[in-house]
Amino acid sequence: MAEQLPPLPPSGRLLPAASVMLTTIMAIMDMTIVNVTLPHMMGALGATADQVTWVLTAYIVAEAVTIPLTGWLAGRFGRRRVMLFGIAGFVVASAACGLSESLSQMVIFRLIQGVAGAPLIPLSQGVLVTLFPQEQRGKAMAIWGIGVMLGPILGPTVGGLVTEHLDWRWVFYINLPVGLLNLAMVARSIRETPRQAAGTDWFGALMMIVGIGSLQTVLDRGNQEGWLDSDFILLLSLVAVSGLALFVWRGLTAKRPIVDLRLFADRNLALASTLMLVFGLALFGTIAIQPLLMERLLGYPVETTGLVMAPRGFGAAFGMLVVARLSGKVDPRWIIATGMVLAGSATWMMSWYSLDIGPGWLIWPGVLQGVGMGSIFVTLSTLAYATLLSSQTDAGAGLYNLSRSIGSSIGVSIAATWYSRFGQADWNRLGGHIDPFNPALHHWLQAQGLTLDSPLAPELLANELSRQSSMLAFTQVFGMIALSFVLMAPLLLLLKPRGRS
């Protein structure tokens, strides 16, 4: 077992906390900041709309495959060394992405960026868990959570502003000054952990890479490829199931596995990881489709869309700060339950949207949802490590953050699939009411100054049918996401409040 580092005095925690918060924001933001630049990349890299999405897939897959190795890397090389190497690699890969002249170069450098950045997120969380005493873990997770919640929310905003006023390549170049500053802060403030002998189960590592990599690719590409109607997705699904089954078997039976899945015997870590998976689904599912609603149906420019979505991040920060003050005074399960009610209610309000809503209707449910999600996130992260040994923190953080990563991919994938399927069903259902004997049809055409025989009538009808069916699809997806908060609730009863055995 690794020797536990002596605690730092309160005055010595400020710089390490700021360092890991900056690390988290930098790594997380790159998951979403690139989204708004894809149309601009297409021309520069000579890629089609379908091909350019591999820029996103490469980063997501590389991150998911590397996150579970966090505990092994920290044990073998030391937490500080891994963080410094990860930040340096992230900065170099970011510069290379900005200089890329072809899609293949971009995908390769995004893979490297994902591999370098993946351990930074769980290690940052691990630093804060060991930096603060247990009674102040809520404060620590609030600091870390602000970075995790603000990153994906502010990513499209920053990406839109940079692309609009500079150039899409600056989405990557801005990581250079931030990363170099972060490198100096981590080098100055983060203490090295003792190195320890770590198992090297290369077969288990290979199965993990194959299984998780295939799963993430299926989730990211499935909707575009038509799911199991595609031979590519079908083959990858079989590879994912086989690889994951062998990885789990090795993780549970090997004497010194590269990823110790036996940590899930800790009930809090297992349940918190499960809840985080569903939470990631809800958070990223909402973030993925709301910009589409604003840009495609409401006609908002990219910059305005980012500004409208940004208050959700400030709501999340407010929720986290409140929870940090309540930590240790209120049963954490009640805090999570309250967060579920707030976030679920706000998401349900989004299912009332129509084509006539103004920015206020987009902002306030988002703020309320952010407060609820911030409350859930901080408290859940605190409970996940409440019953783990200090030496298990980095490995536990890797598994916990893998759940967040896979949950976010599932959320984006499911939201996109639901939107596509609901939209088609609603198009067919509403289209069935367009018939020459329907008085409402003639009334609508008359309001447009047209008749059924007018040349423009079919085009306007098709456009309105598409708008209305898309709006209905969005509201149905929001309703399903709201339901996910209800499904999370029963698991709260199984969590152990902090401090109980």
Sequence and secondary structure as in RCSB ss.txt:
>XXXX:A:sequence
MAEQLPPLPPSGRLLPAASVMLTTIMAIMDMTIVNVTLPHMMGALGATADQVTWVLTAYIVAEAVTIPLTGWLAG
RFGRRRVMLFGIAGFVVASAACGLSESLSQMVIFRLIQGVAGAPLIPLSQGVLVTLFPQEQRGKAMAIWGIGVML
GPILGPTVGGLVTEHLDWRWVFYINLPVGLLNLAMVARSIRETPRQAAGTDWFGALMMIVGIGSLQTVLDRGNQE
GWLDSDFILLLSLVAVSGLALFVWRGLTAKRPIVDLRLFADRNLALASTLMLVFGLALFGTIAIQPLLMERLLGY
PVETTGLVMAPRGFGAAFGMLVVARLSGKVDPRWIIATGMVLAGSATWMMSWYSLDIGPGWLIWPGVLQGVGMGS
IFVTLSTLAYATLLSSQTDAGAGLYNLSRSIGSSIGVSIAATWYSRFGQADWNRLGGHIDPFNPALHHWLQAQGL
TLDSPLAPELLANELSRQSSMLAFTQVFGMIALSFVLMAPLLLLLKPRGRS
>XXXX:A:secstr
         GGGSHHHHHHHHHHHHHHHHTTTTTGGGHHHHHHHHT  HHHHTHHHHHHHHHHHHHGGGHHHHHH
HH HHHHHHHHHHHHHHHHHHHHH  SHHHHHHHHHHHHHHHTTHHHHHHHHHHHHS GGGHHHHHHHHHHHHHH
HHHHHHHHHHHHHHHS TTHHHHTHHHHHHHHHHHHHHH            HHHHHHHHHHHHHHHHHHHHHHHH
TGGGSHHHHHHHHHHHHHHHHHHHHHHHSSS SS GGGGGSHHHHHHHHHHHHHHHHHHHHHHHHHHIIIIIS  
 HHHHHHHHHHHHHHHHHHHHHHHHHTTTS HHHHHHHHHHHHHHHHHHHTT  TT  HHHHHHHHHHHHHHHHH
HHHHHHHHHTTTS GGGHHHHHHHHHHHHHHHHHHHHHHHHHHHHHHHHHHHHHHHTT  TT HHHHHHHHHTT 
 TTSTTHHHHHHHHHHHHHHHHHHHHHHHHHHHHHHHHGGGGGGS  TT  
